């Protein structure tokens, strides 16, 4: 995306001087990630120069403020489609629940983070059928009965005071007053105070979501959870009893350390940036799984990045490893044999894939095929003026035994709910290929 497509610039004149200062000083802007346990420390260069010397942005969209300048980097696909992709990437489908009607340019990315937290919270509630409990440490210096273990130093003190019949106990109690629930209460209060989604602006879908969130808050308070002044800093051990709330807890931490909805940078600015390529990858992950569900029973979609698989490397020198291989998706059939390797590409496409994409897919096809090279598939988005004239097709990788290389351009329409259409397109292409 070219910098000329940025909106909301104010406070200074001269695009080149402003962007030049951003690139020269290289401020570290925090970003939002959807992948559990993956929060990159910063985006060091949100702006880069293209081959003609002009300024461009790559994968980052959102709002940033630096050196007295505020601007919004708009997605190539528009905020409405981007919001739908975010909802789909989070594993939720929000038909008709849009953020339309926002007036300030920087409102959209701020409210998107709040919406994303609400989606992650709702997914956790559905997975666990309500709030979760956890064990918390308790201490009772004068218990009439023994609970847990005895605190010997305190008990000796009780004995010296003539209260040997009272026991100093330390024990663990199953309670709703745990960091996960306290974080939910704290973030809900922050969203309400800042007027972020779903508390502003008014609309039928926001009113519904607002009532759900406030009802959830009251339920937690009635169950004994406390609302803290700051986000809980205790380390949470994630397992099957609470894992559904993991992403909501991580996004809540981001919201808690933000300033007015934007995250502080280390160079005196603030920003809220989303990784468009990551959003597109995770959106496709959810849609591909649903496309396989009915027509290809027993087939499995594996994502090395999401499933924590170790990256394979092409080069090693001492302890240094370079050129990692990590395809976005590997497709397995019902015999657990790999049948295709797929990669999501959020970029412009012209006629056929780029040289680096062809080389990348040739390596994937050879590396992950057990006996023969795998068919390779590249998946691009198409909507509006983003890849409007391009169509799906296939070629051949000549080096690994004339292996087919397919490229699919997926329509993102309608903007408010492209999920159903994308699933149908993916299912149709998979049926044609296999």
N, C-alpha and C positions, 0 to 999 in steps of 0.2 A: 504494500500500500504506500503510495507516495504521500509525502508530508503535506502536499497541497490539499489533500483530502481531510486534513485535521480540521476540527471545528472548535469554536469556543476560545480561540486565542484572544487574550486581552491583557492590557497592562504594559505592553511594549510594542514598538514598531520594528519591522524587519525580520522576516522569517529566517533568513539565512544566518543572521547574527545570533538569534535566539537558539536555533537548532545547533549551530556551531558551538555555542557555549555548553549545551547539553552534552554534545559528543566529546568535546575537549575535556571537560571536567569529569566526565564518566561517573555521574552519581549512581549509587547503588539503590535501585528501586525494588522493594519487595513485590512479589507476585502471588497470585492465588493459584493453587493447584487442586485438582479434583482427586488425584491418586492418593490413597492412604499412605501416610508416612512420607510423602514426597512434597516438601515445601522448599523449593530452591531459595537460597539465601538472597539472591538479588538478580536483577537484570542489569548488567553493566553497560550495555549499549543498546538502548531501545531504538536508536536511530542509526542507520548506516548509509553509506553512499553507494549508488548503483554504478554501473559501468560508464554512464555518461557524466558522472560527478554530481548528480542530483541526490537530494536526501530522500530516504525511504524508511518505512518501518516494515518489519517482517511479520512476526507472529503475534506481537503484543497489541492488545486493544484495551481501551479503558481511559482513565483520567489521570493526569499528572499535573503537579504544580511545582515549579522550580524557578528560582531567580526572579520572582515576581511575575511569572508567566503561568497562566493556567490554560490547558488545552485538553481536548478529548480526541482520542484516536478511535475513529469509528470502524466497526468491522466491515469488510468487503461485502458481506452478505446482509448487512443491516441489523439493527438492534433487535427487531422482532424475531427474525430467524435465529439470531445468535442466542436469544433467550430460550427459544425452543430447543436448540442444540444443547444448551446448558442443562435444561430439565431432562432431556433424554440421556445425556451423559451421566447425570446423577441417578439414573435408573427409574425416573418418574416420567409420566406423560401428563402434562398440564394443558388440556385442551381449553382454549379460550381464556386462560388466565394470563393476561399480558400486562406489561408495564406501560401501556399507552397513556398519553396524557401528561407525561412528565415534561416540565417546563424548562428546567435548567439542563444544559448539556452534560454536566457532571453528575446529574441525578441518576442516570441510567446505570452506569457501572456500580455505583454505590448500592443502589437498590438490588442489582443483580446478585451481589454478594449476600445481602440479607435474604433474598429469595432462595438462593442456593442453600443457605443454612436451614431455612424452613423446609425445603425439600429433603435434605439429609435427615432432619429431625423427624419428619413424617415417615420416611423409610424406616428409621429405627423403631418408631412406635409400631409400625405394621409387622416388622420382623419379630419383635418381642411381645407384641400384644399388650403394650402399656409400658409404664415406667419399670426400671430395673432396680433391684436391691444390691447391696454389697456389704461386706463386713467392714466395720469401723472399730477402732480401738477405743475402749471405755476404761475409766478408772473410778473406782468407788472406795474411798478410804475407810468407810465405816459400814460395810455390808454385814447384815445379820447372818448370811450364809456364804459359803465359799463359791465363787464364780470365777471360772478361768484359773488363773494362777495367782499365787500369793505374792504380794510385794513385801518381801521380808524386812527391809529397813524401816518402812512405814509401820509394819505390824509390830516391830520391836518398840517403836515410839508409842503405839497404842497401848502396849503392855505396860510400859513405864508410867503411863498416865492412868492406869487402872481400868483400861477399856479393852482388856484381852478378849472379851466376848464379841467385839467388833473386828471384822476382818478387812484388811486392805487388799483389795482384789483388782487385778487387771484382766480384762476379758475382751473378747471380740463379739460384737452384736450385729445381727443382720438388720440393716436400716436403709431407708430411702435417702438419708442425709449423706450422700456420697458426692465426690467431685463431679461426676457426670451430671447429676440432677442440679447441683448448685450452679454449674456452668450454664445450664439451660435457663435457670431463673435469672442469672446475671445478664445474659445476652438479651433475653426478652425485655428486661428493664431498659437496657441500653437502646434497643431498637425503638421502644416507645418514647424514650426521652429525645432521641435524635430525629424522630419522625420518619424512620425508614420503613421499608416494606415489612409487614402489611399494615402499618399504622398511618400511612399517608402515601398518595392522596386517596380519597374515598372512591369506592367502586364496589359493585356486588361481590366480585371475586375476592377483593381485599377484606371486605366486611366478614365474609365467610371464614377466610383464613385467620383473620384477627380474632374472631370468636373462638376458633379452635385453639389458638395459641394462648389466649387468656384463660380459657377453661383448663388447658393443660397446666398452666402456671398455678392456678388455684388448687388443682388436684395435688400437685407436688407439695405445696405448702401445707395442705391438710394432712398429708402423709408424713410430715415432720421434716421435710427438706428445708434448709435455711437459705435465704438469699444473701450472698456475700457482697461486700463492697468492691472486691476485685475478683478477677477470674481465678479459679482454684489452680494452684501451682503443683499440687500433689501429682506424683507419677501414677498413671492409671494402667493396670495390667489388663490387657484386652484378651478376651476369650469368648467362647460361644454364649456365655450368659449376658454379655454386654456389648459384643462386637458390632452390633447394628448401629450403635450410637457413636462409633469411632470418628467417622467423617464429620458428623455434627459437632463433636467436641473439638476437633482440629480447626474447623471453620469458625467455631465460636471463639477460640483463642485469637484468631486473626481479627475478628470483629472487636474483641475486647481491647486489643492493643492499637486499634486504629484511632486516628484523630478526626472526628466528625465524619467517619465513614471511609477515610483514606488512610493508607499505611505510611508511617513515617519513613523517609529515606535517610541515609547517613550523610547527606550533603545539604541539609537544611530545607528539604522539600518534602512533599508527600505524593503518594501515587496509589492507584488501585488498577493493576494491570492483569488481564487474563491472557493465558496462552491459547491462542486460537487453534493451533495445530493439535494441542493436547485435547481440547474440547471436541474437535472433529474426530480424533482417534477414539475417544471414549464413547462418543455418540454412535459411531459405527460399531463398536464392540457390543453395545446393547442391542442395536438393530440387527446385527448379524446373528446373535444368539436367538433372537425371536424369529428370524427368517428360517433358521435351521430347525426350530422346535417341532413343527408339524410335518414338514415334507421330508426331513432327513432324521428320523428317529435313531438314536444311538450315536450320531455324529457329535463331535465336540470341537469347540473353538478355544484354542489356547492362546493366551497373551503372555509372552515371557516377561514383559515389563510389569504387568499387573499381578502375575502369579509369583513374582520374586525369583524367577530363574536367573542363574548367573549368566552374565554376558560372555559370549565367546569372542576371543581376540585373534587378530591376524598377525600381530607383531609383538615380540618380546625381546627386551634388552636388559638383562639383569632383573631388577625388580620392576622395571617400567614396562607397561603394556599399552599398546595403542591400537587404534582402528577396531573398535568393538563391533560385533555383529549382534543385533537384537531386532528381529522383525516384529512388526506390530502384532500380527496374528499368524498362527499356524492352524490349519484345518485338518482334523483327523476323522477318519470314517469309523464305522461301527466295529471294525477289526482292530482299531487303535493304530492304524497305519496313517502316516501323513499323506495328504492328497493335494495340498496346495499351500502356498505361502502368500500372505496378503500384506499390503502396506498402505496406510492412509496418507494421502498427500493433500495438504491444505495450501495450494498454490495455483498459479495460472498454468494452463496447459495449452500447448499449441501443436496440433497435428499428431505428434508422437512424443513419448517420454524423453526427458533430458538425458544427456550422456551419463551423468552421475547416478540417475535413477536406474538406467539400464545396467550399469555396472553393479549397483547395489543389489538389484533383484537377481542378477546372474550368480552372485555369491550366495545369496539366500537359497536359491534353487538347488545349488550343488551341495551346500552345507547341510541342509535339513532334510533332503531326500535320503531315505535309508538304502535304497538300491539304485534308483534312477533319479535324475534331477526332477524337482517338482514344478508343476505349472505355477507361474507367478502372476499376481494380480495387483494392479495399482488402482486405487479408488480416489477420485477427485470430486469435489462438490461443483454443482452448476446451478446458477440462478441469476436472474437479472442480467447485469453486464459482467458477471463473473463467469468466464468460460461459456459465453452464450452460443457460439457457433461451433463448438466442439462436440464430437460424438464418440461413443464407445467403439472400440475396435480391438484387434489383436495383431501382434507380430510374432517373430520367433527370435529366441536367443540362440545364436549360431554356435557359440562356444560349448555350452553343455548339451550337445546332441540335439540341436534344433528344438529346444524346449519352448513351448508357447508362452508368450508374455501378453497378458490381457490388460487393457486399461478401461475402467468403467467410470463414466461421468454420471453422477447421481443428482437428479433434480431435487431441490429443496422447496417444494411447494405443496400445499399453501404455506405462507410464511408463519402463520400462527400455530400450525400443527403439521409439520412435514414428516412426522414419525411414521404414520401408516403408509404414506406413499413411498418412503425410503425402504421400509421393510418389504413392500411388494416388489419394488425394483430389484432389490438384492435377491429375493427368492426366485424371481424370474430368471435372473442371470445365473444363479447357482444351478437351477434346473436345466438350463441350456448347456452349461459347461459339464455337468456330471450326469 
